[in-house]
């Protein structure tokens, strides 16, 4: 995990949430992802990292260099 306070993560949904539990779909929604191949940027913090860990099989995550 990055120690920088202004670090950002670029999160993209790469797999469909169909046939996954409602909890996985709600986590995608909480991250701000609305559809397949939609990309959002979120701050790099423990809460966001925890959401990513829960559904990492549906996502592609990149650290944004600032």
CNS distance restraints for C-alpha pairs under 8 A (distance, minus, plus):
assign (resid   1 and name CA) (resid  44 and name CA) 7.87 0.50 0.50
assign (resid   2 and name CA) (resid   7 and name CA) 6.97 0.50 0.50
assign (resid   2 and name CA) (resid  44 and name CA) 7.15 0.50 0.50
assign (resid   5 and name CA) (resid  44 and name CA) 7.80 0.50 0.50
assign (resid   6 and name CA) (resid  43 and name CA) 7.13 0.50 0.50
assign (resid   6 and name CA) (resid  44 and name CA) 7.68 0.50 0.50
assign (resid   7 and name CA) (resid  43 and name CA) 6.11 0.50 0.50
assign (resid   7 and name CA) (resid  44 and name CA) 5.45 0.50 0.50
assign (resid   7 and name CA) (resid  63 and name CA) 7.58 0.50 0.50
assign (resid   7 and name CA) (resid  64 and name CA) 7.11 0.50 0.50
assign (resid   7 and name CA) (resid  65 and name CA) 7.78 0.50 0.50
assign (resid   7 and name CA) (resid  66 and name CA) 7.67 0.50 0.50
assign (resid   8 and name CA) (resid  41 and name CA) 6.45 0.50 0.50
assign (resid   8 and name CA) (resid  42 and name CA) 5.72 0.50 0.50
assign (resid   8 and name CA) (resid  43 and name CA) 4.51 0.50 0.50
assign (resid   8 and name CA) (resid  44 and name CA) 5.12 0.50 0.50
assign (resid   8 and name CA) (resid  63 and name CA) 6.11 0.50 0.50
assign (resid   8 and name CA) (resid  64 and name CA) 5.45 0.50 0.50
assign (resid   8 and name CA) (resid  65 and name CA) 7.84 0.50 0.50
assign (resid   9 and name CA) (resid  41 and name CA) 5.50 0.50 0.50
assign (resid   9 and name CA) (resid  42 and name CA) 5.35 0.50 0.50
assign (resid   9 and name CA) (resid  43 and name CA) 6.06 0.50 0.50
assign (resid   9 and name CA) (resid  44 and name CA) 5.80 0.50 0.50
assign (resid   9 and name CA) (resid  61 and name CA) 6.62 0.50 0.50
assign (resid   9 and name CA) (resid  62 and name CA) 5.68 0.50 0.50
assign (resid   9 and name CA) (resid  63 and name CA) 4.65 0.50 0.50
assign (resid   9 and name CA) (resid  64 and name CA) 5.73 0.50 0.50
assign (resid  10 and name CA) (resid  39 and name CA) 6.68 0.50 0.50
assign (resid  10 and name CA) (resid  40 and name CA) 5.81 0.50 0.50
assign (resid  10 and name CA) (resid  41 and name CA) 4.51 0.50 0.50
assign (resid  10 and name CA) (resid  42 and name CA) 6.62 0.50 0.50
assign (resid  10 and name CA) (resid  61 and name CA) 5.73 0.50 0.50
assign (resid  10 and name CA) (resid  62 and name CA) 5.08 0.50 0.50
assign (resid  10 and name CA) (resid  63 and name CA) 6.13 0.50 0.50
assign (resid  10 and name CA) (resid  64 and name CA) 6.40 0.50 0.50
assign (resid  11 and name CA) (resid  39 and name CA) 5.49 0.50 0.50
assign (resid  11 and name CA) (resid  40 and name CA) 5.41 0.50 0.50
assign (resid  11 and name CA) (resid  41 and name CA) 6.17 0.50 0.50
assign (resid  11 and name CA) (resid  42 and name CA) 7.53 0.50 0.50
assign (resid  11 and name CA) (resid  59 and name CA) 6.67 0.50 0.50
assign (resid  11 and name CA) (resid  60 and name CA) 5.86 0.50 0.50
assign (resid  11 and name CA) (resid  61 and name CA) 4.68 0.50 0.50
assign (resid  11 and name CA) (resid  62 and name CA) 6.58 0.50 0.50
assign (resid  12 and name CA) (resid  33 and name CA) 7.72 0.50 0.50
assign (resid  12 and name CA) (resid  36 and name CA) 7.96 0.50 0.50
assign (resid  12 and name CA) (resid  37 and name CA) 5.81 0.50 0.50
assign (resid  12 and name CA) (resid  38 and name CA) 5.63 0.50 0.50
assign (resid  12 and name CA) (resid  39 and name CA) 4.34 0.50 0.50
assign (resid  12 and name CA) (resid  40 and name CA) 6.64 0.50 0.50
assign (resid  12 and name CA) (resid  59 and name CA) 5.57 0.50 0.50
assign (resid  12 and name CA) (resid  60 and name CA) 5.16 0.50 0.50
assign (resid  12 and name CA) (resid  61 and name CA) 6.49 0.50 0.50
assign (resid  13 and name CA) (resid  33 and name CA) 7.18 0.50 0.50
assign (resid  13 and name CA) (resid  35 and name CA) 7.33 0.50 0.50
assign (resid  13 and name CA) (resid  36 and name CA) 5.42 0.50 0.50
assign (resid  13 and name CA) (resid  37 and name CA) 5.13 0.50 0.50
assign (resid  13 and name CA) (resid  38 and name CA) 6.00 0.50 0.50
assign (resid  13 and name CA) (resid  39 and name CA) 6.93 0.50 0.50
assign (resid  13 and name CA) (resid  58 and name CA) 5.85 0.50 0.50
assign (resid  13 and name CA) (resid  59 and name CA) 4.57 0.50 0.50
assign (resid  13 and name CA) (resid  60 and name CA) 6.36 0.50 0.50
assign (resid  14 and name CA) (resid  36 and name CA) 6.23 0.50 0.50
assign (resid  14 and name CA) (resid  37 and name CA) 5.74 0.50 0.50
assign (resid  14 and name CA) (resid  58 and name CA) 5.71 0.50 0.50
assign (resid  14 and name CA) (resid  59 and name CA) 5.37 0.50 0.50
assign (resid  14 and name CA) (resid  60 and name CA) 6.41 0.50 0.50
assign (resid  15 and name CA) (resid  36 and name CA) 6.87 0.50 0.50
assign (resid  15 and name CA) (resid  57 and name CA) 7.61 0.50 0.50
assign (resid  15 and name CA) (resid  58 and name CA) 4.75 0.50 0.50
assign (resid  15 and name CA) (resid  59 and name CA) 6.89 0.50 0.50
assign (resid  16 and name CA) (resid  36 and name CA) 6.50 0.50 0.50
assign (resid  16 and name CA) (resid  58 and name CA) 6.92 0.50 0.50
assign (resid  17 and name CA) (resid  24 and name CA) 7.18 0.50 0.50
assign (resid  17 and name CA) (resid  25 and name CA) 6.15 0.50 0.50
assign (resid  17 and name CA) (resid  58 and name CA) 7.31 0.50 0.50
assign (resid  20 and name CA) (resid  24 and name CA) 6.41 0.50 0.50
assign (resid  20 and name CA) (resid  25 and name CA) 7.37 0.50 0.50
assign (resid  21 and name CA) (resid  25 and name CA) 6.85 0.50 0.50
assign (resid  22 and name CA) (resid  26 and name CA) 6.10 0.50 0.50
assign (resid  23 and name CA) (resid  27 and name CA) 6.17 0.50 0.50
assign (resid  24 and name CA) (resid  28 and name CA) 6.39 0.50 0.50
assign (resid  24 and name CA) (resid  54 and name CA) 7.64 0.50 0.50
assign (resid  24 and name CA) (resid  55 and name CA) 6.32 0.50 0.50
assign (resid  25 and name CA) (resid  29 and name CA) 6.33 0.50 0.50
assign (resid  26 and name CA) (resid  30 and name CA) 6.11 0.50 0.50
assign (resid  27 and name CA) (resid  31 and name CA) 6.28 0.50 0.50
assign (resid  27 and name CA) (resid  51 and name CA) 6.46 0.50 0.50
assign (resid  27 and name CA) (resid  55 and name CA) 7.66 0.50 0.50
assign (resid  28 and name CA) (resid  32 and name CA) 6.48 0.50 0.50
assign (resid  28 and name CA) (resid  33 and name CA) 5.43 0.50 0.50
assign (resid  28 and name CA) (resid  34 and name CA) 7.49 0.50 0.50
assign (resid  29 and name CA) (resid  33 and name CA) 5.49 0.50 0.50
assign (resid  29 and name CA) (resid  34 and name CA) 6.49 0.50 0.50
assign (resid  31 and name CA) (resid  40 and name CA) 7.87 0.50 0.50
assign (resid  31 and name CA) (resid  42 and name CA) 7.74 0.50 0.50
assign (resid  31 and name CA) (resid  48 and name CA) 7.65 0.50 0.50
assign (resid  31 and name CA) (resid  51 and name CA) 7.69 0.50 0.50
assign (resid  32 and name CA) (resid  40 and name CA) 6.75 0.50 0.50
assign (resid  33 and name CA) (resid  38 and name CA) 6.09 0.50 0.50
assign (resid  33 and name CA) (resid  39 and name CA) 6.88 0.50 0.50
assign (resid  33 and name CA) (resid  40 and name CA) 6.64 0.50 0.50
assign (resid  34 and name CA) (resid  38 and name CA) 6.55 0.50 0.50
assign (resid  42 and name CA) (resid  48 and name CA) 7.44 0.50 0.50
assign (resid  43 and name CA) (resid  48 and name CA) 7.38 0.50 0.50
assign (resid  44 and name CA) (resid  48 and name CA) 6.55 0.50 0.50
assign (resid  44 and name CA) (resid  49 and name CA) 7.00 0.50 0.50
assign (resid  45 and name CA) (resid  49 and name CA) 6.19 0.50 0.50
assign (resid  46 and name CA) (resid  50 and name CA) 6.04 0.50 0.50
assign (resid  47 and name CA) (resid  51 and name CA) 6.48 0.50 0.50
assign (resid  48 and name CA) (resid  52 and name CA) 6.23 0.50 0.50
assign (resid  49 and name CA) (resid  53 and name CA) 6.11 0.50 0.50
assign (resid  50 and name CA) (resid  54 and name CA) 6.35 0.50 0.50
assign (resid  51 and name CA) (resid  55 and name CA) 6.75 0.50 0.50
assign (resid  52 and name CA) (resid  56 and name CA) 5.33 0.50 0.50
assign (resid  52 and name CA) (resid  59 and name CA) 7.56 0.50 0.50
assign (resid  55 and name CA) (resid  59 and name CA) 6.94 0.50 0.50
assign (resid  56 and name CA) (resid  60 and name CA) 7.47 0.50 0.50
